[in-house]
Every structure is written in structure tokens, then in C-alpha cells.
Amino acid sequence: MITKILDRPLAVFDIESTGLNKKLDRIIDLGIVRIEPDGTRKEQTFRINPGCPIPPDSSAVHGIKDEDVADAPLFADVAPEIAAFLEGCDLAGFNLNRFDVPMLVEEFNRVGQPFSLEGRRILDVQRIYHAKEPRDLTAALQFYCGEMHLGAHGAIDDVKATVRVLEAQLEKYSDLPSDMDGLHEFCNPTDPTWVDQTGKLRWDQSEIVINFGQKQGVKVRELMLNDKGYLDWILKKDFPDDTKEIIRLCMMGKPPKPPTPAQK
């Protein structure tokens, strides 16, 4: 059972949105199942008015149209309730590292209620699945549970399918870590030389260097002196928030301290 790995609540969630761009698109459906260490489960669905038209291509995926959210509250109206439901929870979902978590954080930031990930462990069921049996959620439910995913792309139905898959994965793979810390590390592998969470910046000795594109390998300190416009470009573009914050700190003369040999 999933409770064997829990030492605090786990919130499994899924988002349907107007599109895939976390800066421009908006949440329209948020489903959450909160699982307590004692096995108690509470589920909550939030239908949200995005304040903008839903593109037909997106409606074709999840079936939600403008008229379905016309009378729904704005995210700002339900943000306190969502935050309270997620209070004290680790997070889990299917492909949540790339989409659901950044989208949720961006929505909270947009309404002036930051949602902190600090101290929260994150389990990406897709990461486990792709490491073992690379396919999508519908195929995962069929493979692990022998069930058809009839409610695909409805947020709460996707959440329930994700919970079923996670439970089956924990039963099937005896070599998976048996605690939340271990599963968090399994789902979020990082290079110890990375400065930020996605590896856009890395440590080269005690220097922070760019780790992508045409400036790969160039020290941030050198760019501050010779090509500050490139750093300004990073701050204006759709880079992860923690990457931008590190760049800002460097430009303020307050760069992060390099890791000690023990940390590496």
C-alpha cells in the first residue's frame, strides 16, 4: 500500500489548462487527492475560470470549453483554499515536474500568493514509469492495473489513475526506494555540479557558468563584465524561476556559495 512510504500527507494532483506555456496559459481544472499516513483520503476538484478564451486545440484534448468555466471562480478566488488543502503535503503526479508543478507555482505567484516547494518531496509517477516501462498514463494503468483509463484528461480521473499506478509500482518494483526521501531522489535526479534545479547553470570549480546554448561554458562573472545583455535576456525569457533568481543574485554581487567537496 502507498501508506507504507508516507511519513506525512501526500497530495497527488493533476492540472488541465488552456495550454502548455506556464507563463501565458492558465489552469482551468485542478484535481487533488490528499492521502494521509493513516490511509485516509480526501479529494477535491477545482474548476477555474482562466479569464481568457480556451483554445479549441486544448478543448479537443480535455473536453473543457469556455461555457464550462464561465461561472467558475478565478484562481485568485480559490488560491487560499487550494493552498490550505496542500498545506504540509509532499507532492505527486504524472509528469508534474515538467508541467503541473511549474504551472501551479506560476498561478500562485501571479495572484501574489507564493507557493513554496521548500521542504516538499516530489514523486513523479511518470519518471518511475518511464524508467521501467516507457509509455503514457493510459498505457500505464493498463500495464500495471489491467484497467482502461476511461476518464483520461479529466483532472480528478487522471489523479485517481495516477494513485492506482503509483500503488501498483510500489508493489511491483522491490528495488524502488521504500521511503519518501529515497523516492524523491529517484524522481528528481540531479547532477551535483548543477547550481539550479534544471542544470541551466553549473559549477566550474568555484565559478558559475552557463550550461546551455551558445554561451555554454562561459562564466557568469565574465558575462557581467562583457555581455550583460545576455543575462538580461535570460531574465526576460521563459527560464525557470530559480535560474533567474541565481542570475539576479550574481548581478547583485551576492552569488551562491560553491559547494564544499563533501556536498559534491
C-alpha positions as a LaTeX table, in Angstrom:
\begin{tabular}{lrrr}
\hline
Residue & $x$ (\AA) & $y$ (\AA) & $z$ (\AA) \\
\hline
Met1 & 0.00 & 0.00 & 0.00 \\
Ile2 & 1.01 & 3.59 & $-0.63$ \\
Thr3 & 0.82 & 4.39 & 3.09 \\
Lys4 & 3.95 & 2.37 & 3.78 \\
Ile5 & 6.09 & 5.15 & 2.27 \\
Leu6 & 4.31 & 8.06 & 3.94 \\
Asp7 & 5.52 & 9.95 & 6.97 \\
Arg8 & 3.32 & 12.98 & 6.20 \\
Pro9 & 0.43 & 13.72 & 3.80 \\
Leu10 & 0.90 & 13.20 & 0.07 \\
Ala11 & $-1.08$ & 15.34 & $-2.39$ \\
Val12 & $-1.46$ & 13.69 & $-5.79$ \\
Phe13 & $-2.67$ & 16.26 & $-8.30$ \\
Asp14 & $-3.29$ & 16.92 & $-11.97$ \\
Ile15 & $-3.93$ & 20.08 & $-13.97$ \\
Glu16 & $-5.88$ & 20.76 & $-17.15$ \\
Ser17 & $-5.13$ & 24.15 & $-18.69$ \\
Thr18 & $-5.59$ & 26.49 & $-21.61$ \\
Gly19 & $-2.21$ & 25.35 & $-22.97$ \\
Leu20 & 1.30 & 24.28 & $-22.08$ \\
Asn21 & 3.04 & 27.62 & $-21.58$ \\
Lys22 & 3.32 & 28.23 & $-17.82$ \\
Lys23 & 3.76 & 31.98 & $-18.32$ \\
Leu24 & 0.87 & 32.57 & $-20.71$ \\
Asp25 & $-1.61$ & 29.77 & $-20.07$ \\
Arg26 & $-3.97$ & 29.29 & $-17.15$ \\
Ile27 & $-5.34$ & 26.44 & $-15.04$ \\
Ile28 & $-8.96$ & 25.51 & $-15.72$ \\
Asp29 & $-9.25$ & 22.21 & $-13.83$ \\
Leu30 & $-7.28$ & 21.07 & $-10.79$ \\
Gly31 & $-7.88$ & 17.69 & $-9.18$ \\
Ile32 & $-6.21$ & 16.67 & $-5.91$ \\
Val33 & $-6.29$ & 13.53 & $-3.80$ \\
Arg34 & $-4.73$ & 14.08 & $-0.36$ \\
Ile35 & $-3.55$ & 10.84 & 1.24 \\
Glu36 & $-2.78$ & 10.82 & 4.96 \\
Pro37 & $-0.20$ & 8.44 & 6.50 \\
Asp38 & $-3.07$ & 6.51 & 8.12 \\
Gly39 & $-4.62$ & 5.87 & 4.70 \\
Thr40 & $-7.37$ & 8.47 & 4.94 \\
Arg41 & $-8.07$ & 10.09 & 1.58 \\
Lys42 & $-9.75$ & 13.36 & 0.71 \\
Glu43 & $-10.33$ & 14.51 & $-2.83$ \\
Gln44 & $-11.03$ & 17.98 & $-4.15$ \\
Thr45 & $-11.71$ & 19.33 & $-7.62$ \\
Phe46 & $-11.35$ & 22.99 & $-8.53$ \\
Arg47 & $-12.94$ & 24.16 & $-11.80$ \\
Ile48 & $-11.45$ & 27.58 & $-12.57$ \\
Asn49 & $-12.28$ & 30.41 & $-14.96$ \\
Pro50 & $-8.97$ & 31.28 & $-16.68$ \\
Gly51 & $-10.10$ & 34.81 & $-17.55$ \\
Cys52 & $-9.31$ & 34.17 & $-21.20$ \\
Pro53 & $-10.68$ & 32.01 & $-24.06$ \\
Ile54 & $-9.78$ & 28.32 & $-24.09$ \\
Pro55 & $-8.16$ & 27.46 & $-27.44$ \\
Pro56 & $-10.09$ & 24.84 & $-29.46$ \\
Asp57 & $-6.96$ & 22.66 & $-29.66$ \\
Ser58 & $-6.83$ & 22.50 & $-25.87$ \\
Ser59 & $-10.55$ & 21.78 & $-25.57$ \\
Ala60 & $-10.07$ & 18.92 & $-28.00$ \\
Val61 & $-7.67$ & 17.32 & $-25.50$ \\
His62 & $-9.53$ & 17.72 & $-22.20$ \\
Gly63 & $-13.06$ & 18.48 & $-23.36$ \\
Ile64 & $-13.42$ & 21.68 & $-21.31$ \\
Lys65 & $-14.88$ & 24.65 & $-23.20$ \\
Asp66 & $-15.43$ & 28.31 & $-22.39$ \\
Glu67 & $-19.05$ & 27.73 & $-21.37$ \\
Asp68 & $-17.93$ & 25.07 & $-18.87$ \\
Val69 & $-15.92$ & 27.62 & $-16.86$ \\
Ala70 & $-17.98$ & 30.75 & $-17.47$ \\
Asp71 & $-19.43$ & 30.70 & $-13.94$ \\
Ala72 & $-16.37$ & 29.22 & $-12.23$ \\
Pro73 & $-14.24$ & 31.32 & $-9.83$ \\
Leu74 & $-10.94$ & 32.88 & $-10.83$ \\
Phe75 & $-7.75$ & 31.30 & $-9.48$ \\
Ala76 & $-7.28$ & 34.24 & $-7.12$ \\
Asp77 & $-10.62$ & 33.40 & $-5.51$ \\
Val78 & $-9.73$ & 29.78 & $-4.74$ \\
Ala79 & $-5.97$ & 30.13 & $-4.17$ \\
Pro80 & $-6.30$ & 30.24 & $-0.34$ \\
Glu81 & $-8.46$ & 27.10 & $-0.35$ \\
Ile82 & $-6.03$ & 25.26 & $-2.65$ \\
Ala83 & $-3.05$ & 26.30 & $-0.51$ \\
Ala84 & $-4.83$ & 25.11 & 2.63 \\
Phe85 & $-5.64$ & 21.74 & 1.05 \\
Leu86 & $-1.97$ & 21.31 & 0.09 \\
Glu87 & $-0.61$ & 22.52 & 3.43 \\
Gly88 & 2.07 & 20.21 & 4.84 \\
Cys89 & 1.93 & 17.86 & 1.86 \\
Asp90 & 4.56 & 16.25 & $-0.29$ \\
Leu91 & 3.50 & 16.25 & $-3.94$ \\
Ala92 & 2.96 & 13.54 & $-6.53$ \\
Gly93 & 1.58 & 13.30 & $-10.03$ \\
Phe94 & 2.21 & 12.17 & $-13.58$ \\
Asn95 & 4.72 & 14.40 & $-15.41$ \\
Leu96 & 4.31 & 17.00 & $-12.68$ \\
Asn97 & 7.97 & 18.11 & $-12.67$ \\
Arg98 & 7.78 & 19.41 & $-16.22$ \\
Phe99 & 4.24 & 20.74 & $-16.23$ \\
Asp100 & 1.92 & 20.60 & $-13.21$ \\
Val101 & 4.28 & 21.93 & $-10.52$ \\
Pro102 & 5.64 & 24.86 & $-12.59$ \\
Met103 & 2.11 & 25.74 & $-13.73$ \\
Leu104 & 0.74 & 25.69 & $-10.18$ \\
Val105 & 3.64 & 27.75 & $-8.80$ \\
Glu106 & 3.21 & 30.30 & $-11.59$ \\
Glu107 & $-0.52$ & 30.67 & $-10.90$ \\
Phe108 & 0.13 & 31.26 & $-7.19$ \\
Asn109 & 2.85 & 33.81 & $-7.98$ \\
Arg110 & 0.55 & 35.59 & $-10.40$ \\
Val111 & $-2.03$ & 36.27 & $-7.68$ \\
Gly112 & 0.57 & 37.32 & $-5.13$ \\
Gln113 & 0.41 & 34.18 & $-3.00$ \\
Pro114 & 3.74 & 32.35 & $-3.50$ \\
Phe115 & 3.58 & 28.57 & $-3.18$ \\
Ser116 & 6.81 & 27.29 & $-1.68$ \\
Leu117 & 8.28 & 23.95 & $-2.70$ \\
Glu118 & 10.92 & 24.13 & 0.02 \\
Gly119 & 10.86 & 21.02 & 2.15 \\
Arg120 & 8.33 & 19.28 & $-0.09$ \\
Arg121 & 9.37 & 15.96 & $-1.58$ \\
Ile122 & 8.14 & 15.34 & $-5.11$ \\
Leu123 & 7.25 & 12.00 & $-6.69$ \\
Asp124 & 6.79 & 11.94 & $-10.45$ \\
Val125 & 4.97 & 8.71 & $-11.31$ \\
Gln126 & 5.90 & 9.22 & $-14.96$ \\
Arg127 & 9.58 & 9.22 & $-14.01$ \\
Ile128 & 9.21 & 5.83 & $-12.31$ \\
Tyr129 & 7.13 & 4.51 & $-15.19$ \\
His130 & 9.49 & 5.69 & $-17.93$ \\
Ala131 & 12.45 & 4.28 & $-16.06$ \\
Lys132 & 10.73 & 0.90 & $-16.10$ \\
Glu133 & 8.14 & 0.78 & $-18.90$ \\
Pro134 & 8.25 & 3.88 & $-21.16$ \\
Arg135 & 4.61 & 4.77 & $-22.13$ \\
Asp136 & 1.83 & 7.21 & $-21.17$ \\
Leu137 & $-0.68$ & 7.24 & $-18.28$ \\
Thr138 & $-3.39$ & 5.32 & $-20.13$ \\
Ala139 & $-0.93$ & 2.58 & $-21.03$ \\
Ala140 & 0.50 & 2.66 & $-17.50$ \\
Leu141 & $-2.94$ & 1.99 & $-15.98$ \\
Gln142 & $-3.49$ & $-0.87$ & $-18.40$ \\
Phe143 & 0.00 & $-2.31$ & $-17.82$ \\
Tyr144 & 0.10 & $-2.10$ & $-14.02$ \\
Cys145 & $-3.57$ & $-2.42$ & $-13.09$ \\
Gly146 & $-5.23$ & $-4.10$ & $-16.06$ \\
Glu147 & $-7.73$ & $-1.24$ & $-16.24$ \\
Met148 & $-8.92$ & 1.01 & $-19.05$ \\
His149 & $-8.49$ & 4.74 & $-18.36$ \\
Leu150 & $-11.97$ & 5.83 & $-19.43$ \\
Gly151 & $-11.71$ & 9.26 & $-17.81$ \\
Ala152 & $-8.45$ & 10.33 & $-19.46$ \\
His153 & $-7.81$ & 14.11 & $-19.38$ \\
Gly154 & $-10.31$ & 14.85 & $-16.63$ \\
Ala155 & $-8.17$ & 16.15 & $-13.76$ \\
Ile156 & $-9.63$ & 14.10 & $-10.91$ \\
Asp157 & $-9.86$ & 10.94 & $-13.06$ \\
Asp158 & $-6.21$ & 11.35 & $-14.04$ \\
Val159 & $-5.33$ & 11.79 & $-10.36$ \\
Lys160 & $-7.15$ & 8.60 & $-9.38$ \\
Ala161 & $-5.43$ & 6.72 & $-12.21$ \\
Thr162 & $-2.07$ & 8.09 & $-11.05$ \\
Val163 & $-2.69$ & 6.92 & $-7.47$ \\
Arg164 & $-3.58$ & 3.43 & $-8.75$ \\
Val165 & $-0.41$ & 3.31 & $-10.88$ \\
Leu166 & 1.81 & 4.52 & $-8.03$ \\
Glu167 & 0.40 & 1.88 & $-5.70$ \\
Ala168 & 0.99 & $-0.82$ & $-8.32$ \\
Gln169 & 4.55 & 0.42 & $-8.94$ \\
Leu170 & 5.37 & 0.20 & $-5.24$ \\
Glu171 & 4.11 & $-3.37$ & $-5.18$ \\
Lys172 & 5.80 & $-4.44$ & $-8.44$ \\
Tyr173 & 9.30 & $-3.00$ & $-8.06$ \\
Ser174 & 11.01 & $-4.22$ & $-4.92$ \\
Asp175 & 14.15 & $-2.27$ & $-5.86$ \\
Leu176 & 12.40 & 1.09 & $-5.60$ \\
Pro177 & 13.29 & 3.15 & $-2.51$ \\
Ser178 & 10.91 & 2.40 & 0.34 \\
Asp179 & 10.69 & 5.92 & 1.80 \\
Met180 & 9.77 & 9.38 & 0.58 \\
Asp181 & 13.32 & 10.75 & 0.69 \\
Gly182 & 14.60 & 7.94 & $-1.50$ \\
Leu183 & 11.70 & 8.18 & $-3.94$ \\
His184 & 12.16 & 11.95 & $-4.15$ \\
Glu185 & 15.79 & 11.43 & $-5.17$ \\
Phe186 & 14.77 & 8.70 & $-7.65$ \\
Cys187 & 12.23 & 11.01 & $-9.29$ \\
Asn188 & 14.46 & 14.08 & $-9.25$ \\
Pro189 & 17.98 & 13.00 & $-10.24$ \\
Thr190 & 20.39 & 15.92 & $-10.38$ \\
Asp191 & 24.00 & 16.44 & $-11.32$ \\
Pro192 & 25.92 & 17.60 & $-8.21$ \\
Thr193 & 27.59 & 20.26 & $-10.35$ \\
Trp194 & 24.25 & 21.93 & $-11.14$ \\
Val195 & 23.65 & 25.29 & $-9.47$ \\
Asp196 & 19.92 & 25.36 & $-10.28$ \\
Gln197 & 17.34 & 22.59 & $-10.38$ \\
Thr198 & 17.34 & 22.10 & $-14.16$ \\
Gly199 & 21.06 & 22.44 & $-14.85$ \\
Lys200 & 20.93 & 25.67 & $-16.85$ \\
Leu201 & 23.80 & 26.80 & $-14.62$ \\
Arg202 & 26.63 & 24.66 & $-13.28$ \\
Trp203 & 29.68 & 24.95 & $-11.08$ \\
Asp204 & 33.13 & 25.00 & $-12.70$ \\
Gln205 & 35.42 & 24.93 & $-9.70$ \\
Ser206 & 34.11 & 27.91 & $-7.71$ \\
Glu207 & 32.67 & 29.72 & $-10.74$ \\
Ile208 & 29.07 & 29.63 & $-12.02$ \\
Val209 & 28.99 & 29.03 & $-15.77$ \\
Ile210 & 26.24 & 28.88 & $-18.39$ \\
Asn211 & 25.33 & 25.26 & $-19.22$ \\
Phe212 & 23.29 & 25.63 & $-22.43$ \\
Gly213 & 23.27 & 27.26 & $-25.85$ \\
Gln214 & 25.89 & 29.42 & $-27.50$ \\
Lys215 & 27.30 & 30.65 & $-24.18$ \\
Gln216 & 27.76 & 27.17 & $-22.71$ \\
Gly217 & 30.88 & 27.10 & $-20.55$ \\
Val218 & 31.11 & 30.90 & $-20.25$ \\
Lys219 & 31.40 & 32.22 & $-16.71$ \\
Val220 & 28.53 & 34.36 & $-15.46$ \\
Arg221 & 31.10 & 36.71 & $-13.95$ \\
Glu222 & 32.62 & 37.28 & $-17.40$ \\
Leu223 & 29.18 & 37.92 & $-18.91$ \\
Met224 & 28.51 & 40.56 & $-16.24$ \\
Leu225 & 31.59 & 42.41 & $-17.48$ \\
Asn226 & 31.43 & 41.78 & $-21.24$ \\
Asp227 & 27.89 & 40.78 & $-22.23$ \\
Lys228 & 25.38 & 41.85 & $-19.58$ \\
Gly229 & 22.69 & 41.90 & $-22.28$ \\
Tyr230 & 22.79 & 38.10 & $-22.41$ \\
Leu231 & 21.99 & 37.89 & $-18.70$ \\
Asp232 & 19.18 & 40.43 & $-19.15$ \\
Trp233 & 17.85 & 38.21 & $-21.95$ \\
Ile234 & 17.74 & 35.21 & $-19.59$ \\
Leu235 & 15.79 & 37.26 & $-17.04$ \\
Lys236 & 13.18 & 38.25 & $-19.65$ \\
Lys237 & 12.71 & 34.82 & $-21.21$ \\
Asp238 & 10.82 & 31.73 & $-20.01$ \\
Phe239 & 13.60 & 30.25 & $-17.89$ \\
Pro240 & 12.91 & 28.56 & $-14.53$ \\
Asp241 & 12.40 & 30.95 & $-11.63$ \\
Asp242 & 15.33 & 29.57 & $-9.63$ \\
Thr243 & 17.67 & 30.04 & $-12.61$ \\
Lys244 & 16.62 & 33.67 & $-12.88$ \\
Glu245 & 17.00 & 34.23 & $-9.14$ \\
Ile246 & 20.58 & 32.93 & $-9.21$ \\
Ile247 & 21.39 & 35.26 & $-12.12$ \\
Arg248 & 19.88 & 38.18 & $-10.20$ \\
Leu249 & 21.94 & 37.36 & $-7.13$ \\
Cys250 & 25.11 & 37.20 & $-9.22$ \\
Met251 & 24.32 & 40.57 & $-10.78$ \\
Met252 & 23.80 & 42.00 & $-7.29$ \\
Gly253 & 27.19 & 40.71 & $-6.21$ \\
Lys254 & 25.64 & 38.04 & $-3.97$ \\
Pro255 & 26.24 & 34.76 & $-5.84$ \\
Pro256 & 25.52 & 31.41 & $-4.14$ \\
Lys257 & 28.46 & 29.87 & $-2.34$ \\
Pro258 & 30.12 & 26.99 & $-4.21$ \\
Pro259 & 29.51 & 23.52 & $-2.76$ \\
Thr260 & 32.13 & 22.01 & $-0.47$ \\
Pro261 & 33.83 & 18.78 & $-1.55$ \\
Ala262 & 31.58 & 16.90 & 0.86 \\
Gln263 & 28.48 & 18.34 & $-0.83$ \\
Lys264 & 29.72 & 17.21 & $-4.23$ \\
\hline
\end{tabular}
